[in-house]
Amino acid sequence: MTGEVRVEITTLLVSPVHAYEGRPGDGPAPDPEPVSRELVRVRGGLGLAGDRYCGRAAHRRAAVTVMAAESLDAVRDDLGLDAAPDAVDTRRNIILRGFPIDSLAALGRGGAGAVFVLDSGDGPVRFRAHRPAAPCRWMDVVLAPGAFRALRGRGGVRCEPLDDGVLRLGPATLTVLEPAVADEPLRARTPAP
């Protein structure tokens, strides 16, 4: 899917601490402050201002995680829940409705993820999608039993922000500038004559 698509940013999350450390059976650590935001400041090459992964070299290519709200609808449907799980509990930074986010991830080990733009009214912010954001066992504890398995293949995408900017809750546009590409298959070598 390419071109400009109207989406809605439904959740923005900035967490200064890692709440899902240790064993899921022990429960999450408390957040020192609310993690939901009305707006986030994106720092190109660094992440979201105030987030635990912002500016950490080891997380540069995975500083921001974007997920489709439709993934939580699928969890609701797959598990027969009355309502979709709370998006904040996924700990994904940006949740939006209206685009198949998982399709932006790099295809294969050597592939390249898509470059896409989000604009919620304060100007465009480019991201490079990298690897899929695999769900963890914590999802069975914080969302619902079975959510870990239900989110496989729809846990979102780890991204690297390429620009500084601001994103806000509400209507936005998403534009794919470069689609994800697969790594090149190994070609059989033909001996020289």
Secondary structure as GFF3:
##gff-version 3
##sequence-region A 1 193
A	DSSP	beta_strand	3	12	.	.	.	ID=ss1
A	DSSP	three_ten_helix	24	26	.	.	.	ID=ss2
A	DSSP	beta_strand	39	43	.	.	.	ID=ss3
A	DSSP	beta_strand	47	48	.	.	.	ID=ss4
A	DSSP	three_ten_helix	57	62	.	.	.	ID=ss5
A	DSSP	beta_strand	64	68	.	.	.	ID=ss6
A	DSSP	alpha_helix	69	79	.	.	.	ID=ss7
A	DSSP	three_ten_helix	87	90	.	.	.	ID=ss8
A	DSSP	beta_strand	94	97	.	.	.	ID=ss9
A	DSSP	three_ten_helix	101	104	.	.	.	ID=ss10
A	DSSP	beta_strand	115	119	.	.	.	ID=ss11
A	DSSP	beta_strand	125	132	.	.	.	ID=ss12
A	DSSP	alpha_helix	138	142	.	.	.	ID=ss13
A	DSSP	alpha_helix	147	150	.	.	.	ID=ss14
A	DSSP	beta_strand	157	161	.	.	.	ID=ss15
A	DSSP	beta_strand	165	168	.	.	.	ID=ss16
A	DSSP	beta_strand	170	178	.	.	.	ID=ss17
###
